[in-house]
């Protein structure tokens, strides 16, 4: 099966009250773990690549890894650029085989965000590629994204209709209280998503697919494993999974998950190395890491996203 865009995925997800998982990929084991999990659950999936991943693994390697996954798995797979910072990186990914790109103009003024997003949309649509835009700014740090709590801002529902109409974007990332990275909330702080904003956005944009970034839940089991086997992670609190499931039942059609993948992989690697100090073959510690990613993604598909058997 060739790469697909997210258009049909999102249409079915909106109508079915579930979301598609968009998992960040950086290497072969992550690609394999994610796509094997999605294949076994017969679920559509989005593999997304950040600027940091393109720098680390390089564009061509990542595209070929995804092509290999398409050969191995008969499920809908979209290849998406996560947080494209400017027109040039979006163009490079469109020309380089991606089926979806995100242009993140949220750090610009509303007017400049519209202009930049429309420029990307015009080029992408001419090449059969779909575009995700963003209104509002999430706090947190993840790869090249670094927004302080002071600079974060909720999406203004009053702006969404004008933004979507003037840009022609295919989906919209909004800020309702999620944040990038594993350390979203301080210990004792109660996570809360602004479902009132999501509800008003969905009323203003009926049937339009909404995206949530920064949606890792930070499984404490992985945090404890990392600390047990030589780590020094502070307490980390993520987004409760029941909140994400509620968002998926509403207008949210795409939920981004990155930190949870990293935590699962790192915990498995540390555990294996500590318990098997004589092992030096990367295959020996990357195999359980791949299995950990697969188990995590299966859990998300079934318990959080609700997209099992939706391929």
C-alpha positions in Angstrom: 0.0 0.0 0.0 1.4 3.5 -0.9 1.6 6.4 1.5 -1.8 8.1 2.1 -2.8 11.6 3.1 -4.7 12.1 6.3 -7.9 13.3 4.5 -9.8 10.0 4.5 -8.3 9.0 7.9 -9.6 12.2 9.5 -13.0 12.0 7.9 -13.6 8.5 9.3 -12.1 9.4 12.7 -14.4 12.5 13.0 -17.5 10.5 12.1 -16.5 7.6 14.3 -15.5 9.5 17.5 -11.9 8.3 17.6 -8.5 9.7 16.8 -5.4 8.7 14.8 -2.1 8.4 16.6 0.7 10.5 15.3 3.9 9.0 16.7 7.3 10.6 16.2 10.0 8.4 14.6 13.7 8.7 14.8 15.2 5.3 13.9 14.4 1.8 12.5 13.3 0.3 15.8 10.8 3.0 16.5 9.3 2.8 13.0 9.1 -1.0 13.4 7.5 -1.0 16.8 4.9 1.6 15.8 3.9 0.0 12.5 3.9 -3.6 13.9 1.5 -2.5 16.7 -0.8 -0.6 14.2 -0.8 -3.6 11.9 -1.7 -6.1 14.6 -4.5 -3.8 15.8 -5.5 -3.1 12.1 -5.3 0.6 12.8 -4.4 3.6 10.6 -1.3 5.4 11.8 0.7 8.6 11.2 4.5 8.5 11.4 5.7 12.0 12.0 9.2 13.5 11.7 10.5 16.5 13.5 13.3 18.8 12.5 15.4 17.1 15.1 14.7 13.7 13.6 15.6 14.9 10.1 18.9 16.3 11.4 19.6 13.1 13.4 18.6 10.4 11.0 18.5 12.4 7.7 15.6 12.8 5.4 16.4 10.0 3.0 16.9 7.3 5.6 13.6 8.1 7.3 11.7 8.1 4.1 13.2 4.7 3.1 12.4 3.3 6.6 8.8 4.3 6.1 8.8 2.8 2.6 10.0 -0.5 4.1 7.2 -0.3 6.7 4.7 0.1 3.9 6.0 -3.1 2.3 5.7 -5.0 5.5 2.3 -3.8 6.7 -1.0 -3.5 4.9 -2.5 -0.5 6.8 -3.0 3.2 5.9 0.2 5.1 6.8 0.8 8.8 6.4 4.2 10.4 6.6 4.0 13.8 8.3 6.3 16.7 9.0 5.9 17.8 12.6 6.4 21.5 13.4 7.7 22.8 10.1 9.2 26.1 11.0 9.2 27.8 7.6 8.2 27.4 4.0 11.6 25.9 2.9 11.5 22.9 5.3 7.8 22.2 4.3 8.8 22.4 0.6 11.7 20.0 1.1 9.4 17.4 2.8 6.7 17.9 0.1 9.2 17.4 -2.6 10.9 14.6 -0.7 7.9 12.2 -0.4 5.9 13.3 2.6 2.2 13.0 2.3 1.4 15.6 5.0 3.2 18.6 6.5 2.6 21.0 9.4 3.5 24.6 9.2 3.8 26.1 12.6 3.3 29.8 12.3 2.0 30.1 15.8 4.9 32.3 16.9 4.0 34.9 14.3 1.3 37.5 14.4 -2.2 36.2 13.4 -1.8 38.0 10.0 1.7 36.6 9.3 0.6 33.1 10.4 -2.2 33.2 7.8 0.2 34.4 5.1 2.8 31.8 5.8 0.3 29.0 6.2 -1.4 29.9 3.0 1.9 29.9 1.1 2.6 26.3 2.3 -1.0 25.2 1.6 -0.9 26.5 -2.0 2.4 24.7 -2.7 1.3 21.5 -0.9 -2.1 21.2 -2.5 -0.6 21.6 -5.9 1.5 18.5 -5.1 -1.3 16.4 -3.5 0.0 16.9 0.0 -2.2 18.0 3.0 -1.4 20.7 5.5 -1.8 21.1 9.3 -1.7 24.7 10.7 -1.6 25.9 14.3 -3.3 28.6 16.3 -2.3 29.1 19.9 1.0 28.2 21.5 1.8 25.2 23.7 4.3 25.5 26.5 7.1 23.0 26.9 10.3 21.7 25.2 10.6 19.0 22.6 13.3 18.9 19.9 13.4 22.4 18.4 10.1 23.5 20.0 10.8 25.6 23.1 8.0 27.8 24.5 8.0 29.1 28.0 4.9 29.1 30.2 4.8 32.9 29.9 4.7 32.7 26.1 2.1 30.0 25.9 -1.4 30.9 24.9 -4.8 29.2 24.4 -6.3 29.2 21.0 -8.9 31.9 20.5 -12.0 30.3 19.1 -13.0 33.6 17.5 -10.0 33.3 15.2 -10.4 29.8 13.9 -13.0 30.4 11.1 -11.0 33.2 9.6 -7.8 31.3 9.8 -9.1 28.1 8.2 -11.0 30.1 5.5 -8.1 32.3 4.5 -5.4 29.6 4.6 -7.2 26.5 3.3 -5.6 24.2 5.8 -6.8 20.6 6.1 -6.5 20.3 9.9 -5.8 22.6 12.8 -3.7 22.2 15.9 -5.1 24.1 18.9 -3.8 24.8 22.4 -6.2 23.8 25.2 -3.8 22.9 28.0 -1.5 20.2 26.7 2.3 20.9 26.5 5.4 19.5 24.8 7.8 17.2 26.6 7.5 14.9 29.6 7.4 17.5 32.3 4.0 19.1 31.7 2.9 19.7 35.3 4.5 20.0 38.7 3.9 17.3 41.3 0.5 17.9 42.9 -0.7 20.1 40.1 -3.9 18.8 38.5 -3.8 18.6 34.7 -6.9 20.1 33.1 -7.8 20.5 29.4 -10.0 23.3 28.2 -12.8 21.3 26.7 -14.8 24.4 26.5 -12.4 25.8 24.0 -12.5 22.6 22.0 -16.3 22.5 22.1 -16.5 26.1 20.8 -13.9 25.5 18.1 -15.8 22.4 16.9 -19.1 24.4 16.8 -17.4 27.1 14.7 -15.8 24.5 12.4 -18.3 21.6 12.2 -16.8 18.4 10.8 -13.3 20.0 10.7 -10.4 17.8 12.1 -8.6 19.2 15.2 -5.2 18.2 16.3 -3.7 17.9 19.9 0.1 18.3 20.3 1.9 17.5 23.5 -0.4 14.6 24.4 2.0 12.1 26.1 0.6 10.7 29.4 4.1 10.0 30.9 3.6 6.4 32.2 5.0 6.3 35.7 6.2 2.8 35.3 8.7 3.9 32.7 9.8 6.8 34.8 10.4 4.5 37.7 12.3 2.0 35.5 14.6 4.7 34.2 15.3 5.9 37.8 15.7 2.3 39.0 18.3 1.5 36.4 20.5 4.5 36.8 18.4 7.5 35.7 17.7 10.7 37.5 14.4 11.8 36.1 12.4 14.1 38.3 8.7 13.5 38.9 6.9 13.8 35.6 3.1 14.3 35.2 1.5 14.1 31.8 -2.0 14.3 30.4 -4.4 11.8 31.9 -5.4 9.2 29.3 -9.1 9.6 30.0 -8.9 13.3 29.0 -7.3 12.3 25.7 -10.0 9.8 25.1 -12.7 12.4 25.7 -11.0 14.7 23.2 -10.9 11.9 20.7 -14.7 11.5 21.1 -15.1 15.1 20.3 -13.5 16.9 17.3 -9.9 15.8 17.8 -8.9 13.5 15.0 -5.1 13.4 15.5 -3.2 13.1 18.8 0.6 13.5 18.8 2.6 11.2 21.0 6.4 11.5 21.3 7.7 11.6 24.9 5.9 8.4 25.8 7.7 6.6 23.0 11.1 7.9 24.2 10.4 6.9 27.8 9.3 3.4 26.9 12.4 2.9 24.7 14.8 4.4 27.2 13.4 2.4 30.1 13.7 -0.9 28.2 17.3 -0.2 27.1 18.4 0.8 30.6 16.8 -2.2 32.2 18.5 -4.6 29.7 21.9 -3.1 30.0 21.9 -3.1 33.8 20.6 -6.7 34.0 22.9 -7.9 31.2 26.2 -6.0 31.8 28.2 -8.3 29.5 26.0 -7.5 26.4 27.5 -5.1 23.9 25.6 -6.1 20.8 23.1 -3.3 20.0 20.6 -5.8 18.7 20.4 -7.3 22.2 19.2 -4.1 23.9 17.4 -2.5 20.9 15.1 -5.6 20.5 13.4 -5.1 24.0 13.3 -1.4 23.2 11.4 -2.1 20.0 9.1 -4.4 21.9 8.4 -1.7 24.5 7.5 0.8 21.8 5.2 -1.8 20.2 3.5 -2.5 23.6 3.1 1.3 24.2 1.6 2.0 20.8 -0.9 -0.9 21.1 -2.1 0.4 24.4 -2.6 3.9 23.0 -4.4 2.6 20.0 -6.8 0.5 22.0 -7.3 2.4 25.3 -6.7 6.1 24.3 -7.2 6.7 20.6 -10.0 4.2 20.0 -8.8 3.4 16.4 -8.3 -0.3 16.7 -9.8 -2.2 13.8 -10.4 1.2 11.9 -7.9 0.7 9.1 
